[in-house]
Amino acid sequence: MQRTAEAVSLGHPDKIADYISSYILDRLIEQDPHVRYAVEVLVKDNTVVLGGEVTTSVLLGDLDTYVRSALSEIGYDERYATIWGRYAIEPDKLKVINMIGVQSSDIAKGVNQDGWGDQGVFVGYACQGEGKINRELFLARKLNKALYDKARQSDNLGIDIKTQITLNDDKLETAIVAIPMLHDEDLTDFVISVLGEKPAQIIVNGTGRYTYHSSIADCGVTGRKLACDFYSTACPIGGGSPWTKDPSKADLTLNVYARALACKNLVDNDECFIYLSSCIGRSKLPSGLIKTVKNGIVSYRDLWCSQTPSALIKAYGLDKPIYTELCRKGISGIQN
């Protein structure tokens, strides 16, 4: 049976958007741990649009600086712009459009009573294997990170990278790489060395040419790479994007919690799934379920969660500036 998973680097336009929002949240939490934050980001060419709701004691006058700093951390800095020019985003030409308002008082009423800031359904997953994720996703991420690290030091390779791994009955069948190149470069040996074995097929840049990249070639929007950040096709994705929210939002905290519970309850099972739901303004979860699979046998048991949002936020350190790191790891990078 064939199984495929994809990974993208921080230089991908959608991840640029995720990272910018996470970076701004980190800077605000450093100054105001109780900030209410929900900011979506759109990146196209050299323009960044910020839209959403923020309630905080911090003045938002440094947003341009935050955006530039986030881009620099990703790798889109002055050096990169000198090498790639019009082929990629150029921070010196950056324009930031601010469309941020304040959180609805209706939502704030529930959050102030230690209720969740939104409602929804959430799924956590863990399985046996490295990183407690499915092997095709582990390998796609491993290859992606190695290529990203290589590109950060290169004058020829770009940082807007996609990798895709297909296994067939656990044998490494296909490795696909999309990576910007100014000049042709043979990456076959590098791919094999990272994966630790030779795939039956290696494809690098399927169209034969890849130079225009980042937001010049594609519009980036927050929350569009959740399959890469969560569990690929191994299980359903619940909730919305965690990278644009403060921890009072269930999309963030309950996705973190569901993954941690899945890892905890995996034990000697082959797979573990956690299903949770939330109600806006209430702290008690309406439903919770643990599903485990071992040797093809599926078992279920109810899960009752009475912990308040504030308790979970404290337990997982979500009132600290950790969001760019979470954005780098992905939800399925959390193991405790």
HUVENPE-V42251 format. One record per residue. N is the residue number from 1. OMEGA is omega in degrees with one decimal (* if undefined). NEAR is the number of other ideal C-beta (glycine too) atoms within 10 Angstrom. Layout:
((N:OMEGA:NEAR) (N:OMEGA:NEAR))
This chain:
((1:179.6:6) (2:175.0:10) (3:-175.5:18) (4:175.1:17) (5:-178.6:24) (6:172.5:20) (7:176.9:28) (8:179.0:25) (9:175.9:25) (10:179.5:22) (11:176.1:26) (12:-174.8:28) (13:179.4:24) (14:178.0:23) (15:171.2:27) (16:-179.2:29) (17:177.6:30) (18:-174.4:33) (19:177.8:25) (20:179.6:32) (21:179.5:28) (22:-179.4:26) (23:179.1:22) (24:178.6:27) (25:177.8:28) (26:-178.2:19) (27:179.5:20) (28:179.4:24) (29:176.7:22) (30:-177.0:12) (31:-176.7:12) (32:-177.5:16) (33:-177.7:14) (34:-179.4:12) (35:171.1:21) (36:-165.9:22) (37:172.6:26) (38:-173.9:27) (39:173.7:24) (40:-177.0:20) (41:171.9:27) (42:-179.2:19) (43:175.9:25) (44:-173.8:16) (45:-179.7:16) (46:179.7:16) (47:176.1:14) (48:178.7:26) (49:177.0:16) (50:178.9:22) (51:179.3:15) (52:-175.3:19) (53:175.5:16) (54:172.5:22) (55:-174.4:19) (56:174.4:17) (57:-176.1:9) (58:173.7:14) (59:-175.5:7) (60:-177.3:13) (61:-175.8:7) (62:-174.3:13) (63:178.1:19) (64:179.6:13) (65:179.2:11) (66:-178.9:19) (67:179.5:24) (68:-179.8:18) (69:177.4:17) (70:178.4:25) (71:179.2:26) (72:178.1:14) (73:178.0:15) (74:-177.9:26) (75:177.6:19) (76:-177.0:25) (77:-176.6:14) (78:179.0:10) (79:-177.8:12) (80:-179.8:24) (81:177.7:18) (82:-179.2:10) (83:-168.7:14) (84:177.0:23) (85:-174.1:10) (86:-179.3:11) (87:-177.4:19) (88:179.0:25) (89:179.9:28) (90:-175.2:21) (91:-179.0:17) (92:179.1:8) (93:-171.5:11) (94:172.5:17) (95:179.9:11) (96:177.4:15) (97:-176.0:11) (98:177.2:13) (99:-176.5:11) (100:174.2:16) (101:179.9:11) (102:-179.1:12) (103:176.9:20) (104:178.3:13) (105:177.4:9) (106:177.7:9) (107:-178.0:21) (108:-179.4:17) (109:179.7:11) (110:-178.8:20) (111:179.3:22) (112:177.0:12) (113:179.9:11) (114:171.8:15) (115:179.9:22) (116:-178.1:26) (117:174.3:26) (118:178.9:22) (119:179.9:16) (120:178.2:18) (121:-171.8:17) (122:-177.4:27) (123:172.9:22) (124:-175.8:29) (125:171.3:26) (126:177.1:31) (127:177.6:22) (128:180.0:15) (129:-178.8:12) (130:-179.6:9) (131:-177.1:17) (132:173.9:20) (133:-179.2:25) (134:-169.0:24) (135:-178.9:18) (136:177.5:24) (137:177.9:27) (138:-178.1:19) (139:177.8:25) (140:178.5:26) (141:-179.6:25) (142:179.3:18) (143:-179.0:22) (144:-179.7:25) (145:-179.8:17) (146:178.2:17) (147:178.3:26) (148:178.4:24) (149:178.2:12) (150:-178.5:16) (151:179.5:22) (152:-178.7:15) (153:-171.7:7) (154:171.6:16) (155:-177.3:12) (156:-176.0:13) (157:178.6:20) (158:-171.8:26) (159:175.3:26) (160:-165.1:33) (161:169.9:27) (162:173.2:19) (163:-178.5:27) (164:-178.0:20) (165:173.8:27) (166:172.7:20) (167:174.5:19) (168:-173.5:13) (169:177.3:8) (170:173.6:10) (171:-177.2:10) (172:-173.5:21) (173:-174.6:17) (174:170.7:16) (175:179.5:24) (176:-179.7:21) (177:167.5:21) (178:-177.7:21) (179:179.9:26) (180:176.6:23) (181:171.0:18) (182:178.2:14) (183:-179.2:8) (184:179.0:11) (185:-178.7:12) (186:-178.2:8) (187:-174.6:18) (188:-177.9:13) (189:179.2:9) (190:179.5:16) (191:-178.8:21) (192:-178.5:15) (193:179.5:11) (194:-177.2:18) (195:178.8:18) (196:175.5:9) (197:-177.2:9) (198:175.1:14) (199:175.9:20) (200:-178.5:11) (201:173.9:11) (202:178.2:16) (203:176.2:13) (204:179.3:20) (205:-173.1:16) (206:178.7:9) (207:-178.8:6) (208:179.2:7) (209:179.5:9) (210:178.5:20) (211:176.0:16) (212:-176.8:15) (213:-173.8:23) (214:-174.0:28) (215:175.4:25) (216:-178.4:19) (217:-171.5:16) (218:175.2:16) (219:179.0:13) (220:-179.2:24) (221:178.8:19) (222:170.7:25) (223:-177.4:18) (224:-179.0:17) (225:-177.0:23) (226:177.7:20) (227:176.4:16) (228:-176.2:24) (229:-178.7:26) (230:-167.6:25) (231:-177.4:26) (232:-179.0:24) (233:-176.7:14) (234:178.5:19) (235:178.7:22) (236:174.5:13) (237:177.7:18) (238:176.5:21) (239:178.2:26) (240:-177.8:20) (241:177.7:23) (242:-170.4:27) (243:-176.0:29) (244:-168.9:26) (245:167.6:26) (246:-171.0:28) (247:173.5:29) (248:179.3:28) (249:-179.1:27) (250:179.1:30) (251:177.1:24) (252:-168.4:29) (253:-178.6:26) (254:171.0:30) (255:175.5:29) (256:-178.3:23) (257:-178.9:23) (258:177.7:27) (259:179.7:27) (260:178.2:20) (261:178.8:21) (262:177.9:27) (263:-178.6:22) (264:-175.4:15) (265:178.8:18) (266:178.6:18) (267:-179.4:10) (268:175.7:7) (269:176.8:18) (270:-179.7:14) (271:173.3:19) (272:177.9:24) (273:174.8:24) (274:177.7:27) (275:179.7:19) (276:170.7:24) (277:-179.3:17) (278:176.0:27) (279:-179.5:17) (280:178.3:16) (281:179.7:19) (282:179.5:15) (283:-178.6:19) (284:-179.9:13) (285:-179.7:20) (286:-178.1:12) (287:175.9:14) (288:-177.0:17) (289:172.5:14) (290:176.6:19) (291:177.4:20) (292:178.5:21) (293:177.5:14) (294:-179.1:14) (295:178.2:6) (296:-180.0:6) (297:-177.2:9) (298:178.3:10) (299:179.8:10) (300:167.1:11) (301:-178.1:10) (302:177.1:8) (303:-179.7:17) (304:-179.2:8) (305:178.4:17) (306:179.5:8) (307:-179.9:14) (308:174.5:15) (309:-178.0:23) (310:178.9:15) (311:179.0:12) (312:177.8:20) (313:179.3:21) (314:-177.3:13) (315:-177.1:13) (316:175.7:18) (317:-174.4:10) (318:173.6:21) (319:179.0:16) (320:-179.8:14) (321:-176.1:16) (322:-166.5:17) (323:174.6:28) (324:177.6:23) (325:175.7:12) (326:179.8:21) (327:177.3:25) (328:-174.9:17) (329:-167.7:15) (330:-179.5:23) (331:-178.0:24) (332:170.9:27) (333:179.4:16) (334:-177.3:20) (335:178.7:15) (336:*:7))
